[in-house]
Amino acid sequence: MTTTDLLLVGLFVLGAGTLLGIFKTKTAGFGRYTTSVILLSLVLVISAMLFVAGMIESAIFINVAFAITGFAGGIVTAKEQ
């Protein structure tokens, strides 16, 4: 297996573990917060896998990461109010 294959497998395992952790610890139902966390996790894992596979450039991945960070900051701020 090449390094790229190992990175892809590692990212997949990390993403699957993240989703399992979200589903295991969440309360019943899908509110705005739970849906947003699941969506952000999926977008980050999928974009990271595409970046490692060489299907998107680093600038695009960085833009996605910053967008996720900004959106997550908005979710946390809105939840505290």
Buried (B, 14 or more C-beta within 10 A) or exposed (E): EEEEEEBBEEBEEBBEEBBEEEEEEBEEEEEEBBEBBBEBBEBBBEBBBBBBEEEBEEEEBEEBBEBBEEBBEEBEEEEEE
